[in-house]
Amino acid sequence: MKRFYFPFFPVKKSPLYGSFLPFLIPVSFDRYLYNNYVIIRVRNGHQYAPRRIKYKKAHKGRISVPTGMSIKGTTIIYGEFGMRLKDQGVRFTAKQLQTAEMMIKKAIKPVKGAKIYTRISTNIPVCVKGNETRMGKGKGSFDHWAARVPVGRVVFEIGGGSISSEVAMEALRKAGYKLPGKWEIIKRDMPGRIGLDYAPRNTLPNEEDA
């Protein structure tokens, strides 16, 4: 299905094309091309869908393997407790991430002031083809959003209010059952990870490493 915009004024490819973009009224489209970026605005879309992407389709790709000495994304920044991947990298969908978040929200709902922080985003578009479809004819159509999570990455954090360690750990434990891979529950004072190993104790978390 093709998508288009109905403009107030005739819009042509000219140096003034960008100035007419605010006047474009969406009729049945939810994307347009601007500065070589496909800006997608999803109506009633998934809450984890990215705000903008450059390409609407992507390769499956491989999960990155941390080989340097950086602990970026492996420490707690916002909350007091977190859930971190401790084995090999995994892929999961936006629906799986949403289900895990709902489990945490349900567990911490009685605690006043408790908050949940999501540290990753599902920015990989996954395309599929129907069953018994011949090879070729281009890539399949968009199906859902997914994320690649390398080893040691913190996915969820819990903090705020007077939440106890028992409630927070139980909520994160239930969320871990909804996601693939093996997870560990960490506290703010725990060191980061460098691949499969823990970082030295003298390596302190920094807000720039979020």
C-alpha positions in Angstrom: 0.0 0.0 0.0 1.5 3.3 -1.1 1.5 6.2 1.4 1.4 9.9 0.5 0.9 13.3 2.0 -1.7 15.8 0.9 -0.1 19.3 0.9 -1.8 22.6 1.2 0.5 23.9 -1.6 2.0 22.2 -4.6 5.3 20.8 -3.3 8.2 20.2 -5.8 11.8 19.2 -5.4 13.3 22.6 -4.9 15.6 24.3 -2.3 12.4 25.4 -0.5 11.1 21.8 -0.2 12.1 21.6 3.5 10.2 24.7 4.4 6.9 23.1 3.2 7.3 20.0 5.3 5.4 21.4 8.3 2.4 22.0 6.0 2.1 18.4 4.8 -1.0 16.9 6.2 -0.9 13.1 6.7 -3.7 11.3 4.9 -2.7 7.7 4.9 1.0 7.9 5.3 3.2 7.6 8.4 6.7 8.2 6.9 8.5 10.7 4.7 12.0 11.2 3.4 14.0 14.2 4.8 17.8 14.7 4.8 18.2 11.1 3.6 16.5 9.7 6.7 13.3 7.8 6.6 11.4 9.3 9.5 8.7 6.9 10.6 5.8 8.0 12.7 3.8 5.0 13.7 0.1 5.5 14.6 -0.9 3.2 17.4 2.5 1.5 17.1 4.6 -0.3 19.7 5.8 1.7 22.6 9.4 0.5 22.0 9.4 1.4 18.3 12.2 3.9 17.6 11.3 7.5 16.7 13.3 7.6 13.5 15.4 5.2 11.5 17.5 5.6 8.4 16.4 2.4 6.7 13.1 0.7 7.1 14.7 -2.8 6.6 17.9 -4.2 8.0 20.1 -7.3 7.9 19.8 -9.8 10.7 23.3 -8.9 11.8 25.4 -10.3 14.6 25.5 -9.5 18.3 28.5 -7.4 19.2 31.1 -9.0 21.4 32.8 -6.6 23.9 36.6 -6.9 23.3 37.8 -3.6 24.8 38.1 -2.5 28.4 34.9 -0.4 28.5 32.2 -1.0 31.1 29.7 1.2 29.2 26.1 -0.1 29.8 27.1 -2.7 32.4 26.6 -0.7 35.6 23.6 0.8 37.3 23.1 4.5 36.6 19.5 5.5 37.6 18.2 3.0 40.1 19.3 0.9 43.0 18.8 -2.6 41.5 19.2 -3.9 38.0 19.1 -7.0 35.7 22.1 -7.8 33.7 22.8 -10.4 31.0 25.6 -12.7 32.2 26.0 -15.3 29.4 26.3 -14.9 25.6 24.5 -12.2 23.8 20.8 -12.7 22.9 18.1 -11.3 20.6 14.6 -10.6 21.8 11.6 -8.8 20.4 9.7 -5.7 21.6 6.8 -7.9 22.7 9.1 -9.9 25.0 10.6 -6.7 26.4 7.1 -5.3 27.1 6.0 -8.5 28.8 9.0 -8.4 31.1 8.4 -4.7 31.9 4.8 -5.5 32.8 5.9 -8.2 35.2 8.1 -5.7 37.0 5.5 -3.0 37.1 3.0 -5.4 38.6 5.4 -6.5 41.3 6.4 -2.9 42.3 3.0 -1.3 42.0 2.2 -1.5 45.8 5.5 0.4 46.5 4.8 4.2 46.3 7.4 6.1 44.3 9.1 3.0 42.8 10.2 3.5 39.2 11.4 1.2 36.4 14.1 2.3 34.0 14.6 0.6 30.6 18.2 0.8 29.4 17.8 -0.6 25.8 15.6 0.0 22.8 14.3 -2.3 20.1 15.7 -0.5 17.1 16.2 -3.5 14.7 13.4 -4.0 12.2 12.7 -7.7 11.6 11.2 -8.7 8.2 9.6 -12.0 7.4 8.1 -13.8 4.4 5.2 -16.1 4.3 5.4 -19.9 4.5 6.1 -21.8 1.2 7.3 -18.6 -0.5 9.8 -18.9 -3.3 13.3 -17.6 -2.8 14.2 -14.2 -4.2 11.8 -11.3 -5.1 13.5 -9.1 -2.5 13.3 -8.9 1.3 10.1 -9.7 3.2 7.8 -7.2 4.7 8.2 -5.6 8.2 6.9 -7.8 11.1 8.2 -6.5 14.4 11.0 -4.7 16.3 13.9 -6.5 18.0 17.0 -5.7 19.9 20.5 -7.2 20.1 21.8 -7.4 23.6 25.5 -8.2 24.2 26.8 -9.9 27.3 27.0 -7.8 30.4 24.4 -5.3 29.3 21.9 -3.9 31.9 18.3 -4.1 30.6 16.2 -3.0 33.5 16.8 -0.9 36.6 14.5 -0.3 39.7 14.7 2.6 42.1 12.9 5.4 43.8 10.6 5.3 46.8 11.3 3.0 49.8 11.5 -0.2 47.8 13.1 -3.1 49.6 15.7 -5.4 48.1 13.4 -8.4 48.5 10.6 -6.8 46.4 13.1 -5.5 43.7 14.9 -8.8 43.4 11.7 -10.8 43.1 10.4 -8.4 40.4 13.6 -8.7 38.4 13.6 -12.5 38.9 10.1 -12.8 37.4 11.1 -10.5 34.5 14.1 -12.7 33.7 11.8 -15.7 33.1 10.2 -13.8 30.3 13.4 -13.1 28.4 15.9 -15.5 26.7 19.3 -15.9 28.2 20.7 -16.1 31.8 20.4 -13.0 33.9 21.9 -11.8 37.2 20.4 -9.3 39.6 22.9 -6.6 40.6 23.0 -3.6 43.0 24.4 -0.1 42.5 27.7 -0.8 44.3 28.6 -3.9 42.1 31.3 -3.5 39.5 30.7 -3.6 35.8 31.6 -6.3 33.4 34.1 -6.6 30.6 32.8 -9.4 28.5 32.3 -12.5 30.7 34.6 -11.2 33.4 33.9 -8.6 36.1 35.7 -5.3 36.0 38.1 -4.3 38.7 36.6 -2.9 41.9 38.4 0.5 41.4 36.4 1.1 38.2 33.5 3.3 39.3 30.3 3.8 37.2 30.0 7.0 35.4 26.8 8.7 34.1 28.4 9.1 30.7 28.6 5.3 30.4 24.8 5.0 30.5 
